[in-house]
Amino acid sequence: MTPSQDSIRTSPVSRMASLAGAGARVGLNYLKHYGSRALALKPSVTDLHERNAGEVYRTFSELKGGPLKLAQMLSIDQNLLPAAYARLFAQAQHSAPPLSYPLVARTFRREFGRDPTEMFDTFSREAVHGASIGQVHKASKDGRTLAVKIQYPGVATSLRSDLRFVKPIALQVLGLRESDIMDYFREVESKLLEETDYVRERERSQELAADCAHIEGLRFPTFYPDLCSARILTMDWVEGVTLDHFADGSATQDARDKVGQSLWDFYDHQVHRLLRFHADPHPGNFVIRDGEVWVLDFGCTKEISAEFHRKMFRFVDPVLLGDRTALQAALYDLAVLLPTDSDADIEHVVVSCQKWLALLARPFHSGTFDFGDESFLREIYEMGEQNRRDDLPRTMRGQRGSADTIYVNRTFFGLYSLLTRLRARVQIPPPAMSR
């Protein structure tokens, strides 16, 4: 079991000091690395990333909140980060150290004026799950078994200042310029702030549960408003196995296909019909019980406009992929290409996008797609690694694309990853806009 934390830094000054210290240690490691290169000692880039990843993750996991959530987000797309960062940051999904019971009780007294033992018949002193924004305890009341999600102290108030100091570390790791990603960073900040609003999460959970209730094989827990607040959520405890354990187990192909189809139908309906969707598709947010998929966490949701949907999902049209003129126009429409781009830049972007779209849109062109073919996700990883090593995109000036693409891309990459892990065969209709 991961050891619990007895305290958490909540003041902006102390959190800033921790983040600044991590940034300084990362910078020092880079100086040592390039100093060794200057002396022709041939230092290992892998070792550099291992040292820096350890420094960053250790600090993020102790601070929780925005820094740890950012690590969790980045870990979903393993192509975005060097391998050492991706491996460590993936622990943010499951292994963050939980807070000790006295801090939990203090949160209850602040929110309800009572200890959890006064509100529930039973309440586990130790968290059953600790993550980035909060942790979950198991409780019971009036014969019901409940999951109680408690937000870490100080997360909401410190998030903006945390991200301000995390930004230089992220830019250094990703090799990006601040001026080129400001809209993207603001989008991430906005979504992380929304995740600290548990009233909003409960309302959005209930709305999407009602709108998706007709989807076969999909279930949602019931919330108990009298036991909820801005920092605490109480819902049904769902007994079952998380999606990753189900996928890695001995389930039959039919069972895998059924779960995979429910997941695809869930996202297909949200993205293409509701234009708002659950945007955090990591395995811990889904529990499988009796062949049904239970959706547990709606902290991160995204809403898109009909205009953006049209611009974004026209790229899955196979006709567009074969028409260079139309593809180039669509890239300008989405601001992936800019009027100031040189002919060489345009050529590079168009050719790269043709390759990417032919790969990423492949499931939409198949009718039925077999995610059990691991070569599909492997091709995505390999192309992503090539793109990450390509210096040209980093030298092209200006912000590219719409900030709305962050959570759409995150959602579909996460969904592809889940379905590949399931080895599911899924029936995939064209997006609603082309039906």
N, C-alpha and C positions, 0 to 999 in steps of 0.2 A: 504494500500500500504506500502511496506517495505521502511523505510526511506533511503534516499540516503547518500552516503559518499562524503564528500567534499575533502578528501585527502586519499592517500594510501601510505604506507611506501614502498619506492623503494630502499633505500640504503641497502647493505648487512648487515651493522652493526645494523641498526634499526630493520630490519626484524629478524636478529639473536636474538636481545634482546627480541623481542616479543615471539619468539618460545622458547627461553631459559626460559623466565618467565613462560610460560605455562607448560613447562616440570618441572620446580621447584615446581609449585603449585600442579601438579599431584603427584610428588614425596612426597611432604609434606602430601597430603591426604592419600597416602599409609602408611607413617610413623604413622600418627594418627590412621589409621585403625588397623595396626598391634600392635601399642601400646595399644589400647583398648582391643585387643584380649589377650594380655599378662596379662592385668588386669582382665580378665574374664568378660568383659562387653558385650560380644556377639554383636559386631557392625554388621550392615547390609552391606553385599556385594553389594546389589542393590543400597543402598544410596551412597556407595563409587563410583560405576560406574556412577551414576547420577551426582555427583559433578565433577568427572573428565571429563565426556563427555561434560558437560557445559563449563568447562575451555578450553578444546581443541577446540570445535567447535566455540566458540566465537572468539578465536584467529585466527583460520583458515579462518573464514568468513571475518574477517577484512583485512587479508593479501591477500586473493584471490590466484590466480595462483596455484602453485604446491600443497601447503597444502590443499586448498579447493578442488582441483581436486582429490587428494588422498582420501579425505573424500567422495566425490561423488562415486569414484570407489568402495571403501569398502562397501558403503551402498547397492550396488546391491546384494551382497551376505550377507544376513542377518545372516547366520550361522557363519560367520567369526568373528563377533563382539558380545560383550555383548549387550543385548537389548537396554540399554540406549544410547550407541554409535550408533547403527543401526538406532534408531528412529531419533536422532538429525542429524546424517550425511545424512539421506535421504533428509533433507531440502536443501542440496547442489544442488539437482536436479532443484529446482525451486525458492528458497527463499533467495538467497544471496543478500545482500544490493547492489543496483546499485550505480555507480559513478554519481556525479552531472554533469550538463551540461558544466561548465567551463573546467573540466578535459577532457570531450569528445571533446570540441572545440580545446583544446590544442593538442590533438592527431591528429586531422585533419590538423592543421596547420603544425605539424611536418611531416606528411606523404605527404600532397598535397600542402602545402603553402597557403591553403584557409580554411575558416570556412565552416562547413557543409551547412549553409544557402546560401553560394555562389555556392555550387555544386548541390544542389537539389532545386526543386520548393517548397517543404515543407519538414520539418524535425522535428520530435518530440523531444522536449527538455528533456523529461523524457524517460528513457528506458522502453520498454515494457516487457523486460525479462533480468534478471541479473543472471549469473551463475559463473563458476569458473575461466575460462580463459578470458572471455569477456562478453559483454552485447549487446543486440539488440535494435535498434531504428527503428521506422517506418518512411519512407520517400516517396516522389513521385518525378518523373521527366519525362517529355514528355509524360504524360498520363499514365505512369506505376506506380503501387504501389510497393514499394521496402522494403526489409528488409536489414538493414545495421548493420553488426556485427563488434564491435569495441573491440580490445584487450585492457585489462587493462594495464596501464603504468608499466613498469619495470618487467612484468611477465617473459619474455624470459630471461633477463639478471640475474634475481635473482633465477631462478628455481633450479639450481644445488645446490646453497648454502642453499636454503630453505629445499630441500630434505635431505641434510646432517644433518640438525638440527631436521627435522621431524622424521628421522629414529629412534633415541632412544625412542621417544614417541610411535611410532608405534610398536616397538619391545616390549616395556613394556605392551602395551594394548593387543597385540596378544600373548604374552608369548613365543616369538621365539628368537633364537640365530642368531646374525648377520652373523656368518660364514656359517650358513646353508642356507641363503637366498640371498647371494650376487648377484648371477646371476639373480634372480627374481627382485631384487631391481634395478639392471642395466637395465633390460628390461622395467620396469615401468618408470624409468628416461628417457630412450630413447623415449618412446611413448609420455610422457608428453612434452618433447622438440619438438617433431614433431607437437604436437597440437598447439604450438605457431607459427608455420610456415604457415601463411595463404596462401602463394603462393602455397605451397605443397598441402594444403587442397583443394584449388580450382582446381588444376590439377587432384588430385585423385578423387574428386567429379565428374568431367567431364568424366574421364576414366571409373569409375564404372557405371555412369549413362548410358554411351554408351553401355557398356558390359551387362547391365541388362535391356536395353530398351524393350526387347521382353517379359518380365515377365508380365503376365496379372495382371491388377489392381495396378500397381506400377508406380509412377511418380516422377520426379525430377525437382527442380527449375532451371531456367536459371541464370547464373552468368553474370555480366557486368564488363569485365576486366578493362575498362577505369576508373571505380569507385572502383577498388580494389587495395590493396597494401599489403605489408608484414604484416601489422597490422590491415587492414580494408578489409572486404568482403561485396560486394553488390550483392544481388540476388533478384529474384522475391519474393514478399510477398505472402504467401500462406494462404488464408482465409480458416478456417476450425476449427476442434476441435482436441486437442491433443489426443493421443491414450488412455491415462488414462481416460479422460472425456468421450470419445466415449464408452469405455469398461464399465464404471460405469453408463452409460445412459440407454435408453430404446430401443436400437437397436434390430432388429429381429435376430433370430438365423441364418438365411441365410446371413444377413449382417455381423454378427460376423465371420461366417465360411469363407466368401469371404475375409475379411481383414486378418484373420489368415492364410489362404492359401497363400495369396500374401507375407506375412512376411516369412512364411516357405520357399516358393520357392525362395525368395530373398536370404536368407542365405544358402540354399542348393546349389544354383548355385555358389555363391561366394566361399564358403568354399571348396566344393568338385570338382568344375570345374576350377574356376579362381585361387584358392589357395591364394586369397587375399580378404579381407572382411571388411565391416563396423563393428567395434568392440566396439560400444558404444550403446547397445540396451536399452536405457531407454525411457520411454514414451514421454518425451518432444522432442525427435528427430524425432517423426513421427506425422504427421497431417493427419486426415481423412477428405476428401472432396468428396462429391458425390460418396461415396462408394469406393474411391481409396485411396491408401496409398502414401503420399508424404514423401520422405526421406529428412531431412533438414540439417543434420550435418555430415560431413565426416572428422572431425578433428582427430578422432582416427580410424586408419585402421591398419590392420595387414596382413603381408604376411608370408606364411609358405612354406616350401620345400615339394616336393613330398615324400621324405623319411620320414619326420616328419609326414605328413598326413597318410602315410601307418602305421607307428608305433602307431599313436594315435587312428585312427578310426578302427583298427582291433579289438579294445575292444568292438565295438557294435555287433560283430559277435556272435550269440548265441552259435555256436559250441565251440568257445573259452571259454565261461563261463562255459561250462560243462566239460572242459578238464583241470584239475588242472595243469598238466605238461606243457601244452601249455600256460596257463595263467601265470604261474610262469616265463617261458621263455620270454613272452611278457613284463612282469614287469621288468625283467633284461634289456631287449632291450631298454626300455624307461628310464632306470636308476631310477625307483621307488624302486627297490631292488638293493642293492649294494653287492659286493663280501665279504665285511667285516661284513655283517649282521649275527647275531646269528640265530640258528634254531628257537628260540622263536620269534625273530623279523620277520623272514620270514613267520612263521605261522600266526602271527598277521596281517601282511600286506596282505597276500593272502586271508585270510578269510574276512578281511574288504573290499578288492577290489571286491571280489565276490558279497558281499551284495550291495556295491555301484553301480557296473556295472549292476547288475540285475535290479536295480531301474532306474538309469539314462539312460540306453539304451532301456528301455521299449517302448518309442514311436517308435523306429526304428523297433521293432518286430511286430507291430500291423497292418500295412497296412494303417488303418485309426485310429487316436488316438483322444480321447475325452478329451481335456484339461479342459472341464467343470467339470470333476471329480476332485474336489479340494483335494481329499485325496492324489493324486499323489504329488503335491507340498508340502503338509503337511508332507508326508513321507520323502521328501528330507530335509525339515527343521528339522524334529525330528532326522533323522540320522545325519545331520550336527551338531546339538546340542550335540548329544552323542559323535561325533568325537571331537568336540571342548573341551569337558570335559575330554577326554581321555588323560592321561598324557604320555602314551607310545610313541606316535609319536614325542612328544617334547624331549624325552630322547634319541631317535635314532639319532646318529651322522651322519653328512654328508649331502650334498645337494641332494635332491631327485627330480628326474624327469627333464624335460626340461623346461627352462624358457618360451618356446613357448606355454606351456600349459596354462599360466596365461590368455591370451586374448582369447584363444579358449574356456576355461572353463567359463570365464566371459561372452562371447558371447552367449553360449548355455544356461547358467543359466538365463541370461537376457531374451533370447527368450522364454524359458519355462515360465518365470514369466509373460511376456506380453501375451502369449497365454492362460495362466490360467486366467489372469484377463479378457481377452476377452471371456472366456468360449467357445473357438472355437473348432470345429471338423475339423481335418486336415488330408489330405491324405499324407502319408510319405513313399516315396520309399526308398530302401536301398541306402547308400552313393554310389557315383559314382564309387569308387574303386571296389565295389563288383557287379556292374551291368554287 
